[in-house]
Amino acid sequence: MEERVKPENKSATWEALRPQAEPSPLAGLSTLRHVKHRVRPGESVVRLFFRFGLNRQERELWLGSIQKHHPIKVLHPGQELDFYFERGEPTPDAAKGKETLKALEIEFNEDWILTWEKGSRGIVFSKREKPYDVELKAAGGTVESSLAEDGSRIGLQASIVSQLADIFSWEIDFHKDIRRGDTFKLVYEQKSRKGKENNSSFRVLAAELVNAGQKFFAIYFEKEKGKGGYYDLDGRSLARAFLRFPLEFTSISSQFSHSRLHPILKVDRPHNGVDFSAKRGTPVRAVAEGKILYAGWRKGGYGRMIEIQHD
């Protein structure tokens, strides 16, 4: 069954494509005193609780919650902790009132932040991803040799070019139909964390490809958070039940052939398959859902192999 979405406006704006940032769960704590602490060698959560003046009852309460939800065995030098303190009502002995710990954030690793927040019903734990810096970029070019080479020439990462090929893979055969003079334009997002720009991820948001004078368009659309796909300007889905290729590759090194010169034996014989060139470590994916019939090492030149039956 063909899937469509109703296009309300064919002209997408930059603001419409811009991802919306999620609010921090501690957004309501802006009135509290915030202390950011960078861990030094030998420090522990218990030692820091002593340093910031938590009494025995408070220490037991907070340590009990940490132990219950996400035990922190070791703090590493350079790791960041954020303490949020609330000042109590003034008393005759203390004009400013005693401070109590209201919330604690611990940088768990490069990707996750652990949060404990004290409320009327006790301490609530949550875990969230570190925020990304999202930058929208636009690029375009003309094919002189191949989409992969010309995309690289204008500074596009291989993963972006591969996405572009995946998006239009059922409309165009990129190894037969792409020709000199074809043009491409795209808008994409680059997600990265501060100091980790080399590990950026990319997603194509909109693309136009002109092949032999024929224009192809794709717009990324999410019906619900985290579940999106690509559609043309009439709202037709560009996805199919089966992926055309099982991995993100840079080129096809050998096509299916009834007679091919064997690269090692140097004799002509059938080549009943397609060889892809890709970087070491590139994930290989199933082209559709199915049942695994065999997984392991198979002789006869196949090596490591997974055999899948598709319904």
Backbone bond lengths (Angstrom), bond angles and torsions (degrees), N, CA, C in turn:
res aa  C-N    CA-C-N  psi(-1)  N-CA   C-N-CA  omega(-1)  CA-C   N-CA-C  phi
1 M - - - 1.462 - - 1.518 109.29 -
2 E 1.348 115.91 129.93 1.458 119.47 -177.35 1.518 110.55 -73.63
3 E 1.312 116.30 134.32 1.457 121.37 -179.19 1.510 109.40 -99.78
4 R 1.325 115.49 134.01 1.454 120.31 178.65 1.517 110.14 -133.39
5 V 1.317 115.22 153.01 1.457 121.07 166.78 1.517 106.16 -122.81
6 K 1.311 115.96 146.78 1.454 120.44 -177.89 1.515 109.97 -82.30
7 P 1.335 117.64 115.14 1.467 119.08 -179.69 1.516 110.91 -75.69
8 E 1.322 118.05 120.07 1.453 121.18 178.46 1.526 111.06 -80.86
9 N 1.320 115.79 -32.96 1.453 120.33 -178.46 1.515 108.01 -153.85
10 K 1.302 118.35 122.97 1.460 120.98 -176.08 1.519 112.38 -76.89
11 S 1.320 118.03 -14.44 1.466 119.92 179.97 1.518 108.95 -96.05
12 A 1.342 116.20 102.72 1.467 121.22 -179.61 1.521 109.49 -79.28
13 T 1.323 116.99 135.59 1.459 120.71 177.68 1.509 109.84 -97.41
14 W 1.342 115.07 160.84 1.471 119.62 177.90 1.519 110.05 -60.23
15 E 1.342 116.95 -39.64 1.467 119.71 -176.89 1.520 110.88 -66.44
16 A 1.341 116.99 -35.35 1.460 119.90 179.50 1.513 111.49 -67.29
17 L 1.330 116.41 -30.20 1.462 119.93 -179.08 1.521 111.99 -85.19
18 R 1.322 117.45 -15.12 1.463 120.32 -173.85 1.525 110.73 -71.90
19 P 1.349 119.09 124.19 1.462 121.32 178.98 1.523 110.35 -64.28
20 Q 1.336 115.59 141.41 1.452 120.73 -179.98 1.523 110.48 -89.03
21 A 1.326 117.28 128.80 1.460 121.46 -178.48 1.524 110.26 -72.69
22 E 1.318 116.07 140.93 1.447 121.09 177.47 1.527 109.36 -84.61
23 P 1.348 117.14 138.08 1.464 118.82 178.79 1.512 111.21 -69.08
24 S 1.336 115.66 146.98 1.455 120.37 176.69 1.516 109.17 -70.43
25 P 1.342 118.50 143.43 1.456 120.23 177.84 1.520 112.71 -63.85
26 L 1.340 117.73 -15.90 1.459 121.33 179.52 1.526 112.04 -101.54
27 A 1.351 116.07 19.43 1.461 119.42 -176.64 1.524 111.91 -60.55
28 G 1.342 118.12 -26.91 1.456 121.33 -178.14 1.513 114.19 -83.53
29 L 1.325 117.95 3.55 1.462 121.00 -176.72 1.523 112.47 -100.63
30 S 1.324 116.86 19.36 1.466 119.97 -174.57 1.527 112.47 -66.63
31 T 1.336 118.06 -20.27 1.465 120.33 -179.20 1.523 112.07 -85.27
32 L 1.320 118.44 -6.41 1.457 121.80 -178.01 1.527 110.81 -86.03
33 R 1.317 115.41 161.95 1.471 119.67 174.67 1.521 108.70 -78.64
34 H 1.310 115.15 123.91 1.466 121.30 -175.34 1.523 109.85 -107.07
35 V 1.320 115.81 128.09 1.466 121.39 176.62 1.523 108.52 -122.57
36 K 1.328 116.62 118.62 1.465 121.08 175.67 1.524 107.99 -97.91
37 H 1.327 115.82 126.03 1.464 120.12 -176.80 1.524 110.16 -122.79
38 R 1.317 115.72 130.54 1.460 121.36 175.10 1.532 108.45 -99.37
39 V 1.320 115.94 123.84 1.464 121.80 -172.43 1.525 111.09 -63.28
40 R 1.333 114.83 137.23 1.463 121.98 175.05 1.524 108.99 -105.22
41 P 1.326 117.68 160.78 1.473 120.26 -179.88 1.525 111.83 -54.62
42 G 1.333 116.48 133.88 1.456 121.87 176.30 1.510 115.28 87.55
43 E 1.328 118.51 -5.76 1.462 120.17 -178.95 1.529 111.19 -80.60
44 S 1.333 115.09 152.04 1.463 122.44 177.41 1.519 108.52 -135.84
45 V 1.340 116.17 168.79 1.462 120.15 178.26 1.527 110.12 -61.38
46 V 1.342 116.55 -42.87 1.470 120.58 -179.92 1.523 110.81 -59.75
47 R 1.317 116.77 -45.54 1.465 121.02 -178.63 1.527 110.87 -63.13
48 L 1.325 116.71 -37.50 1.463 119.93 178.91 1.523 111.09 -69.65
49 F 1.329 116.99 -36.59 1.462 119.50 176.42 1.529 110.64 -61.36
50 F 1.322 116.58 -40.45 1.469 120.17 175.75 1.531 110.18 -63.13
51 R 1.331 116.65 -44.06 1.460 120.65 -176.75 1.521 111.24 -61.50
52 F 1.339 116.93 -38.42 1.465 119.84 -177.71 1.531 112.76 -89.57
53 G 1.322 117.19 10.18 1.456 120.59 168.45 1.509 116.63 81.72
54 L 1.335 119.24 21.54 1.457 120.24 177.08 1.531 109.58 -71.27
55 N 1.336 116.47 133.42 1.459 118.81 178.40 1.529 109.83 -76.48
56 R 1.312 115.50 176.76 1.469 120.22 -174.36 1.531 111.73 -60.32
57 Q 1.324 116.75 -42.86 1.467 120.37 -178.88 1.525 111.23 -62.93
58 E 1.330 116.74 -43.78 1.466 120.94 178.80 1.527 111.20 -64.69
59 R 1.324 115.77 -43.56 1.471 119.16 -179.72 1.524 110.74 -59.43
60 E 1.325 116.72 -45.46 1.464 120.35 -179.14 1.526 111.12 -64.32
61 L 1.335 116.42 -38.81 1.466 120.63 179.58 1.528 111.10 -63.33
62 W 1.338 116.15 -49.12 1.464 120.26 -177.46 1.530 111.45 -69.85
63 L 1.317 117.31 -43.60 1.466 119.95 -179.84 1.519 110.97 -65.13
64 G 1.338 117.14 -34.54 1.460 120.28 177.26 1.514 111.73 -64.03
65 S 1.331 116.71 -41.42 1.466 120.62 178.96 1.524 111.28 -68.12
66 I 1.341 116.63 -41.15 1.466 120.26 178.08 1.522 110.38 -62.64
67 Q 1.329 116.80 -44.36 1.459 121.07 -179.72 1.524 111.21 -64.15
68 K 1.315 117.13 -35.68 1.460 121.97 -177.68 1.522 112.26 -72.31
69 H 1.313 117.02 -44.67 1.462 120.25 -170.94 1.524 114.17 -94.76
70 H 1.319 117.23 -40.50 1.472 119.09 -177.58 1.525 108.63 -160.86
71 P 1.332 117.95 83.76 1.473 120.61 -176.76 1.526 112.15 -55.31
72 I 1.316 115.99 131.93 1.463 122.39 176.77 1.522 107.27 -106.54
73 K 1.327 116.39 99.99 1.464 120.24 -176.67 1.521 112.12 -77.17
74 V 1.328 115.78 -40.26 1.468 119.81 -175.02 1.523 109.22 -138.84
75 L 1.329 115.83 138.90 1.455 121.68 169.01 1.522 108.20 -101.93
76 H 1.325 115.77 135.31 1.462 120.42 -176.70 1.528 110.45 -100.23
77 P 1.324 117.64 140.31 1.464 120.67 177.06 1.528 111.00 -52.43
78 G 1.321 116.02 132.08 1.456 121.39 -178.62 1.512 113.41 94.81
79 Q 1.327 117.62 -17.25 1.459 121.54 177.72 1.528 109.34 -64.22
80 E 1.337 117.69 143.39 1.462 120.93 -175.80 1.522 111.76 -106.11
81 L 1.343 115.97 136.21 1.453 123.45 174.41 1.524 108.25 -124.26
82 D 1.330 116.08 138.62 1.458 121.33 177.84 1.522 109.15 -115.32
83 F 1.338 116.02 121.90 1.464 122.41 178.57 1.530 108.75 -106.80
84 Y 1.332 116.33 135.68 1.460 121.94 177.27 1.530 108.12 -120.46
85 F 1.333 116.12 119.04 1.463 121.44 -175.32 1.525 110.85 -110.99
86 E 1.338 114.43 140.17 1.461 121.47 177.45 1.527 108.55 -111.87
87 R 1.342 116.04 133.64 1.458 120.30 -178.84 1.528 109.62 -88.97
88 G 1.323 116.44 131.12 1.453 121.31 -179.30 1.520 112.86 -80.68
89 E 1.330 115.30 -178.96 1.461 120.85 179.77 1.533 110.27 -69.16
90 P 1.320 117.10 141.60 1.474 120.08 178.01 1.529 111.31 -60.51
91 T 1.307 115.91 147.11 1.466 122.94 176.57 1.520 108.46 -126.79
92 P 1.346 117.23 165.58 1.479 118.77 178.35 1.519 112.56 -57.06
93 D 1.351 116.98 -30.52 1.468 119.91 -178.53 1.532 112.43 -85.72
94 A 1.321 117.11 -22.58 1.472 120.85 -177.57 1.520 108.89 -138.63
95 A 1.340 115.40 106.02 1.463 120.03 -175.69 1.525 112.48 -63.69
96 K 1.331 116.53 -32.47 1.461 120.26 -177.26 1.524 113.10 -89.11
97 G 1.302 118.15 -14.92 1.456 119.97 -177.98 1.513 111.44 85.44
98 K 1.324 116.52 148.97 1.467 121.55 -177.52 1.530 110.69 -80.47
99 E 1.316 115.93 139.11 1.464 120.63 178.05 1.522 110.77 -84.12
100 T 1.327 115.51 144.26 1.465 121.18 173.72 1.522 108.70 -127.81
101 L 1.319 115.38 150.33 1.463 120.28 179.60 1.525 109.28 -74.58
102 K 1.320 115.99 122.29 1.462 121.96 -178.13 1.524 112.01 -99.37
103 A 1.323 117.35 -35.32 1.464 120.22 -178.07 1.523 110.03 -154.90
104 L 1.320 114.63 154.08 1.467 121.88 179.22 1.519 108.97 -139.05
105 E 1.324 115.99 130.44 1.467 122.14 174.53 1.520 108.35 -118.50
106 I 1.323 116.29 133.45 1.460 121.29 178.60 1.518 109.04 -123.49
107 E 1.326 115.91 126.45 1.463 121.25 174.57 1.527 107.25 -73.20
108 F 1.341 115.88 104.28 1.462 120.25 -173.93 1.527 111.51 -76.85
109 N 1.330 116.98 -47.07 1.462 121.96 176.57 1.523 108.33 -156.58
110 E 1.325 117.19 -162.57 1.459 120.74 -176.62 1.521 112.41 -66.63
111 D 1.326 117.64 -21.42 1.460 121.00 -172.36 1.527 115.15 -110.69
112 W 1.342 117.43 -26.69 1.460 119.45 -168.90 1.528 112.95 -124.32
113 I 1.339 114.57 147.49 1.458 123.66 174.13 1.525 108.12 -121.51
114 L 1.336 116.55 131.88 1.459 122.45 177.89 1.521 108.65 -100.01
115 T 1.330 116.53 135.46 1.459 121.43 -175.83 1.524 111.05 -129.33
116 W 1.328 115.40 131.86 1.465 122.28 170.78 1.525 107.52 -120.58
117 E 1.338 117.01 128.03 1.462 120.90 -178.77 1.525 109.70 -130.66
118 K 1.316 115.73 130.07 1.467 121.77 -177.16 1.523 110.42 -89.64
119 G 1.342 114.94 124.62 1.454 120.63 178.59 1.516 111.12 -126.52
120 S 1.336 115.81 -165.96 1.465 120.44 -177.37 1.522 112.07 -68.64
121 R 1.342 117.63 -22.56 1.467 121.27 -178.11 1.527 112.41 -106.75
122 G 1.294 116.70 16.65 1.451 119.88 179.41 1.515 111.98 113.84
123 I 1.321 115.85 -160.66 1.464 121.51 -177.27 1.526 109.70 -97.73
124 V 1.325 115.79 127.75 1.466 122.58 -178.71 1.526 108.66 -105.56
125 F 1.335 116.28 133.21 1.470 121.93 -179.31 1.520 109.99 -104.59
126 S 1.318 116.46 143.31 1.467 121.58 173.47 1.520 109.49 -148.04
127 K 1.310 115.04 157.95 1.461 122.10 -179.49 1.519 107.51 -131.00
128 R 1.317 117.68 129.91 1.460 119.81 -178.25 1.523 110.56 -140.66
129 E 1.307 113.34 155.47 1.464 119.48 177.08 1.519 110.31 -73.47
130 K 1.313 115.50 146.32 1.460 119.23 173.56 1.527 109.08 -63.68
131 P 1.313 117.37 144.97 1.464 119.38 -179.80 1.521 111.93 -66.49
132 Y 1.319 114.76 146.58 1.458 121.67 176.54 1.527 109.92 -97.50
133 D 1.306 115.22 151.66 1.452 120.78 163.88 1.521 106.10 -90.15
134 V 1.329 116.48 120.86 1.460 120.92 -178.09 1.522 108.63 -111.96
135 E 1.312 115.68 122.84 1.464 121.56 -178.90 1.521 109.11 -120.63
136 L 1.325 115.95 128.79 1.459 120.74 176.49 1.525 109.46 -88.65
137 K 1.323 115.93 133.47 1.456 120.98 -179.00 1.529 109.68 -132.89
138 A 1.309 115.25 153.69 1.462 121.60 177.23 1.518 108.98 -126.31
139 A 1.316 115.83 146.25 1.466 120.53 -179.93 1.521 108.77 -151.84
140 G 1.301 115.30 161.68 1.455 120.61 177.86 1.512 110.34 -168.24
141 G 1.312 115.85 160.12 1.454 119.21 -179.24 1.514 112.29 -169.81
142 T 1.304 114.69 178.29 1.463 122.88 178.30 1.517 108.92 -118.67
143 V 1.320 116.34 136.46 1.461 120.98 -179.03 1.524 109.73 -73.84
144 E 1.322 115.76 122.81 1.457 121.89 174.90 1.525 110.92 -109.41
145 S 1.328 116.82 -37.52 1.471 120.58 179.34 1.526 110.77 -126.12
146 S 1.348 117.19 -60.70 1.464 121.63 176.74 1.515 108.24 -151.88
147 L 1.324 116.05 160.19 1.460 119.72 -179.73 1.524 110.93 -61.40
148 A 1.333 117.14 -39.84 1.464 120.87 -179.22 1.529 111.10 -64.09
149 E 1.332 117.23 -47.93 1.462 120.83 -177.75 1.524 111.81 -68.05
150 D 1.334 116.45 -42.30 1.461 119.13 -177.22 1.524 111.38 -75.04
151 G 1.335 117.20 -30.03 1.455 119.84 173.21 1.511 111.04 -65.35
152 S 1.329 116.80 -43.17 1.462 121.69 177.75 1.521 110.81 -63.70
153 R 1.321 116.63 -37.02 1.471 121.35 -177.94 1.533 111.79 -62.07
154 I 1.338 117.49 -33.58 1.465 119.80 -179.59 1.531 111.64 -94.73
155 G 1.354 116.22 8.79 1.462 119.73 172.98 1.510 116.35 95.91
156 L 1.335 118.57 10.26 1.461 120.82 178.65 1.523 110.58 -79.58
157 Q 1.334 116.57 136.73 1.455 121.18 174.84 1.528 109.57 -67.08
158 A 1.342 115.95 151.34 1.463 120.72 -179.41 1.523 111.46 -58.73
159 S 1.342 117.52 -34.26 1.465 120.07 -178.88 1.527 111.80 -66.29
160 I 1.340 117.81 -30.67 1.463 120.57 178.35 1.523 109.91 -70.90
161 V 1.331 116.31 -45.00 1.466 120.47 178.34 1.522 110.11 -61.50
162 S 1.333 116.35 -39.89 1.459 120.44 178.83 1.525 110.82 -64.44
163 Q 1.342 117.30 -40.35 1.464 120.34 176.04 1.518 110.94 -60.46
164 L 1.327 115.86 -43.57 1.460 120.81 179.83 1.525 110.53 -59.43
165 A 1.322 116.26 -42.84 1.465 120.49 178.23 1.525 111.03 -66.05
166 D 1.336 117.19 -39.05 1.466 120.79 178.07 1.523 111.44 -63.53
167 I 1.330 116.49 -43.03 1.464 121.46 -176.13 1.525 111.41 -59.35
168 F 1.335 115.86 -44.63 1.466 120.17 -176.35 1.530 112.96 -100.88
169 S 1.331 117.27 14.66 1.469 120.03 -171.47 1.522 113.51 -62.94
170 W 1.342 117.86 -26.06 1.466 119.68 179.28 1.527 111.83 -92.22
171 E 1.318 116.98 -3.96 1.462 121.21 177.07 1.524 111.29 -101.19
172 I 1.345 115.79 -32.92 1.463 121.03 -173.47 1.520 109.68 -137.00
173 D 1.317 116.63 139.10 1.462 121.44 170.10 1.529 106.92 -89.59
174 F 1.322 116.15 105.44 1.462 120.39 -172.41 1.526 113.11 -70.16
175 H 1.304 118.15 -9.46 1.463 120.08 -179.78 1.531 112.32 -104.44
176 K 1.329 116.35 -6.86 1.461 119.80 177.97 1.527 112.20 -124.13
177 D 1.343 116.34 -37.37 1.459 120.15 -170.84 1.526 114.24 -90.53
178 I 1.334 117.74 -28.72 1.466 119.69 -178.73 1.523 109.73 -66.16
179 R 1.325 115.62 133.09 1.468 119.32 -177.13 1.527 110.71 -138.00
180 R 1.298 114.50 164.84 1.466 121.63 179.42 1.527 109.73 -58.38
181 G 1.324 116.45 132.75 1.460 121.08 180.00 1.519 113.88 99.64
182 D 1.340 117.95 -15.36 1.465 120.61 174.02 1.531 108.72 -62.78
183 T 1.326 116.62 150.23 1.463 120.44 -178.97 1.528 110.93 -124.11
184 F 1.316 115.41 156.64 1.461 120.84 177.69 1.522 109.63 -143.48
185 K 1.329 115.78 144.00 1.460 123.38 175.21 1.518 107.58 -136.99
186 L 1.316 116.90 145.60 1.456 119.33 177.77 1.516 111.76 -155.17
187 V 1.321 114.19 153.35 1.460 123.25 169.47 1.519 106.04 -115.71
188 Y 1.329 116.76 130.65 1.460 119.42 -178.52 1.520 110.06 -140.72
189 E 1.331 115.89 160.34 1.452 120.71 177.04 1.517 109.77 -107.49
190 Q 1.315 114.43 143.35 1.463 121.39 175.13 1.519 107.80 -116.14
191 K 1.340 116.15 118.28 1.461 121.86 179.77 1.523 108.92 -105.16
192 S 1.316 115.76 127.58 1.459 119.58 178.52 1.520 108.95 -151.75
193 R 1.319 115.33 160.58 1.450 120.72 175.40 1.517 108.48 -106.63
194 K 1.313 116.03 151.77 1.459 121.20 -177.12 1.519 110.45 -55.33
195 G 1.329 115.18 125.84 1.456 120.65 -179.90 1.513 113.88 84.03
196 K 1.343 117.57 -3.41 1.467 121.43 -177.90 1.527 110.45 -124.33
197 E 1.340 116.81 34.26 1.458 120.83 -175.89 1.526 112.59 -61.10
198 N 1.344 116.93 -26.38 1.464 119.71 -179.68 1.525 112.09 -68.88
199 N 1.342 117.13 -18.01 1.462 121.32 179.16 1.524 111.42 -103.95
200 S 1.319 116.88 30.95 1.457 121.27 -178.54 1.521 111.07 -65.40
201 S 1.330 114.82 150.59 1.460 120.50 171.03 1.524 107.87 -113.72
202 F 1.318 116.13 155.37 1.457 120.83 -173.69 1.529 109.75 -131.36
203 R 1.342 115.27 148.91 1.458 120.11 172.64 1.519 108.64 -143.06
204 V 1.326 116.30 129.93 1.457 121.44 175.09 1.526 108.10 -74.48
205 L 1.342 117.15 128.43 1.463 121.87 179.94 1.521 112.29 -101.52
206 A 1.316 116.88 -33.04 1.463 121.21 178.24 1.519 108.38 -154.07
207 A 1.321 116.26 143.91 1.467 119.58 -177.33 1.520 110.64 -148.94
208 E 1.330 114.34 147.13 1.467 121.95 172.49 1.520 107.61 -130.44
209 L 1.316 116.19 132.12 1.462 121.42 178.20 1.519 108.21 -130.24
210 V 1.326 116.01 127.24 1.464 121.18 176.99 1.515 107.68 -108.40
211 N 1.334 116.16 114.75 1.460 122.73 -177.48 1.520 109.15 -121.44
212 A 1.337 116.10 115.16 1.469 121.99 -179.24 1.528 111.07 53.54
213 G 1.334 116.36 38.67 1.453 121.42 177.65 1.515 115.08 86.73
214 Q 1.324 118.13 -10.50 1.464 121.57 -179.74 1.523 109.85 -95.96
215 K 1.342 115.88 132.02 1.462 120.67 -177.46 1.525 111.25 -94.80
216 F 1.321 114.89 137.17 1.464 122.35 175.12 1.530 107.88 -124.55
217 F 1.337 115.89 136.25 1.459 121.20 -178.66 1.524 110.40 -123.84
218 A 1.329 115.61 151.90 1.466 121.29 175.41 1.523 108.66 -146.93
219 I 1.330 115.90 133.67 1.461 122.82 176.43 1.522 107.90 -125.74
220 Y 1.336 116.69 131.84 1.467 120.19 176.66 1.524 109.18 -82.62
221 F 1.342 116.00 132.10 1.464 120.91 -177.85 1.518 109.34 -140.33
222 E 1.337 116.11 134.14 1.460 121.75 177.05 1.523 109.57 -108.07
223 K 1.347 116.59 119.04 1.462 120.30 174.51 1.521 110.48 -73.41
224 E 1.323 115.48 -35.63 1.454 121.67 175.04 1.514 107.73 -143.31
225 K 1.328 115.81 159.37 1.459 121.18 -172.57 1.524 111.36 -55.27
226 G 1.331 115.19 125.64 1.458 120.96 176.21 1.514 114.90 84.51
227 K 1.337 118.08 -5.83 1.465 121.11 -179.18 1.520 108.91 -124.65
228 G 1.320 114.80 98.49 1.451 119.30 -177.07 1.510 112.36 -133.68
229 G 1.309 115.67 174.84 1.457 121.59 178.76 1.511 109.67 -160.12
230 Y 1.319 115.92 179.98 1.459 121.97 -177.40 1.525 110.29 -106.78
231 Y 1.350 115.14 139.29 1.456 121.97 -176.97 1.521 109.14 -134.15
232 D 1.349 116.01 154.17 1.460 119.15 175.07 1.525 108.63 -85.65
233 L 1.337 117.20 -175.81 1.459 120.72 -174.89 1.518 112.90 -70.94
234 D 1.331 117.98 -13.90 1.463 121.70 176.03 1.521 112.29 -95.14
235 G 1.332 116.58 3.70 1.457 120.15 177.92 1.505 114.57 87.14
236 R 1.335 118.66 8.01 1.465 121.40 178.81 1.521 110.19 -81.94
237 S 1.324 115.73 135.39 1.460 120.28 179.27 1.523 109.92 -69.43
238 L 1.330 116.22 138.25 1.459 121.11 176.47 1.520 111.60 -90.84
239 A 1.332 116.91 -3.15 1.466 120.55 -178.65 1.523 110.12 -80.70
240 R 1.316 115.73 156.28 1.459 122.77 175.36 1.520 108.15 -129.50
241 A 1.312 116.07 166.10 1.471 120.42 179.92 1.524 110.61 -63.02
242 F 1.346 116.47 -31.86 1.462 121.24 -179.72 1.526 109.42 -114.90
243 L 1.335 116.51 136.10 1.456 120.39 169.17 1.521 108.70 -69.97
244 R 1.306 116.18 150.01 1.464 118.08 -179.66 1.521 111.41 -78.57
245 F 1.341 116.51 -32.89 1.461 120.59 -177.50 1.524 110.14 -128.37
246 P 1.334 117.42 148.88 1.467 120.50 -176.49 1.527 114.87 -89.25
247 L 1.324 119.10 5.08 1.461 121.01 179.44 1.516 109.62 -164.33
248 E 1.337 115.67 164.56 1.459 121.48 174.34 1.524 107.97 -86.34
249 F 1.322 116.51 106.63 1.460 120.84 -173.23 1.516 111.04 -115.58
250 T 1.323 115.79 163.13 1.461 120.54 178.16 1.525 112.06 -94.72
251 S 1.339 116.86 -29.21 1.465 120.44 178.63 1.520 109.70 -164.32
252 I 1.332 115.65 162.10 1.466 121.58 172.41 1.522 107.08 -96.78
253 S 1.324 116.05 116.84 1.463 119.95 -174.45 1.522 112.57 -85.57
254 S 1.336 116.81 -22.19 1.463 118.97 179.17 1.520 109.44 -156.26
255 Q 1.324 116.12 127.56 1.456 121.76 -178.73 1.527 111.35 -87.67
256 F 1.330 115.77 166.81 1.465 121.85 171.23 1.532 108.08 -63.42
257 S 1.339 116.44 136.04 1.467 119.78 -177.81 1.524 110.45 -155.11
258 H 1.352 115.24 144.39 1.468 120.04 175.70 1.527 111.20 -79.69
259 S 1.332 116.68 -16.71 1.463 120.00 178.55 1.523 108.74 -152.11
260 R 1.348 115.00 110.76 1.458 120.36 -178.81 1.519 108.83 -135.16
261 L 1.344 116.35 141.81 1.455 120.37 177.07 1.524 108.59 -69.66
262 H 1.325 117.03 115.64 1.456 121.42 -179.05 1.526 109.10 -64.94
263 P 1.345 118.80 127.95 1.472 120.91 -173.88 1.523 114.28 -65.34
264 I 1.333 118.17 -21.20 1.463 121.10 -178.70 1.523 111.12 -106.75
265 L 1.343 116.81 -48.25 1.469 120.69 -177.15 1.521 112.75 -77.83
266 K 1.338 117.55 -18.84 1.470 122.86 178.18 1.524 112.32 60.15
267 V 1.314 116.76 36.58 1.465 121.83 174.41 1.524 107.84 -131.38
268 D 1.349 115.58 154.67 1.459 119.70 178.53 1.523 110.11 -78.60
269 R 1.326 116.02 131.31 1.459 121.34 175.93 1.536 108.02 -157.07
270 P 1.332 117.17 159.29 1.471 119.66 179.95 1.527 111.75 -62.10
271 H 1.323 115.28 145.48 1.471 121.06 174.10 1.528 106.94 -119.32
272 N 1.339 114.90 94.68 1.461 120.69 -173.31 1.530 111.34 -88.13
273 G 1.317 115.91 61.34 1.455 119.93 179.85 1.513 110.60 179.01
274 V 1.315 115.57 -179.84 1.460 122.57 177.98 1.524 107.90 -126.59
275 D 1.332 117.51 129.33 1.463 122.12 -179.96 1.528 109.57 -100.68
276 F 1.334 115.61 130.83 1.460 121.50 179.29 1.525 110.24 -108.63
277 S 1.325 115.75 141.65 1.468 120.95 172.97 1.525 108.31 -99.10
278 A 1.336 115.76 126.90 1.465 120.92 179.56 1.518 108.80 -153.35
279 K 1.325 115.81 161.96 1.455 120.46 179.33 1.522 110.63 -67.32
280 R 1.337 115.88 148.98 1.461 120.53 174.95 1.535 109.42 -57.45
281 G 1.335 115.85 134.61 1.457 120.62 -179.82 1.516 114.33 92.50
282 T 1.348 117.81 -2.36 1.461 120.41 178.31 1.529 110.31 -64.19
283 P 1.344 118.91 126.96 1.472 120.09 -179.99 1.524 111.55 -63.81
284 V 1.329 116.32 139.61 1.464 122.78 173.69 1.517 107.07 -105.80
285 R 1.323 117.21 131.05 1.456 120.91 -173.69 1.522 110.44 -121.66
286 A 1.319 116.28 155.41 1.457 121.04 173.09 1.522 108.26 -73.28
287 V 1.328 117.56 142.72 1.460 120.43 -178.27 1.522 111.83 -77.21
288 A 1.357 117.11 -13.13 1.463 121.35 177.49 1.522 108.50 -165.90
289 E 1.338 116.26 170.09 1.453 120.35 177.27 1.526 110.08 -66.44
290 G 1.323 116.29 148.06 1.459 119.90 -179.99 1.509 111.68 -175.10
291 K 1.319 115.52 -173.94 1.463 122.76 -179.05 1.524 108.85 -109.22
292 I 1.338 116.60 128.88 1.463 121.00 179.04 1.525 109.07 -76.38
293 L 1.331 115.75 119.34 1.466 121.21 179.65 1.522 111.77 -93.60
294 Y 1.329 116.46 -31.04 1.466 119.74 -177.35 1.522 108.90 -154.08
295 A 1.331 116.20 139.98 1.466 121.88 174.60 1.515 108.14 -145.34
296 G 1.325 116.57 121.18 1.457 120.00 -179.06 1.511 111.32 157.90
297 W 1.336 115.65 -159.22 1.463 121.70 -178.63 1.523 109.08 -96.11
298 R 1.326 116.12 126.36 1.458 120.37 179.99 1.524 109.21 -123.17
299 K 1.308 115.27 129.48 1.467 120.60 -179.43 1.527 110.47 -71.08
300 G 1.340 114.70 173.54 1.451 119.69 178.70 1.512 112.96 92.39
301 G 1.336 116.43 20.26 1.457 119.41 176.42 1.514 114.47 93.74
302 Y 1.337 117.94 -4.20 1.458 119.99 -177.86 1.529 112.46 -81.44
303 G 1.334 117.59 -33.81 1.461 120.13 -177.61 1.516 110.95 68.30
304 R 1.342 116.70 -142.27 1.466 120.13 177.46 1.526 109.42 -67.77
305 M 1.314 115.46 129.92 1.461 118.61 -170.68 1.522 110.78 -145.13
306 I 1.326 116.01 141.55 1.463 122.64 171.31 1.525 107.37 -123.69
307 E 1.315 116.14 122.54 1.464 121.62 179.83 1.526 108.47 -103.80
308 I 1.337 116.38 125.14 1.465 121.90 -175.12 1.523 109.89 -121.69
309 Q 1.319 115.09 133.85 1.467 120.93 175.63 1.526 108.60 -99.27
310 H 1.328 116.60 121.72 1.465 122.02 179.37 1.521 109.43 -100.69
311 D 1.321 116.18 135.58 1.469 120.29 178.21 1.522 110.63 -74.05
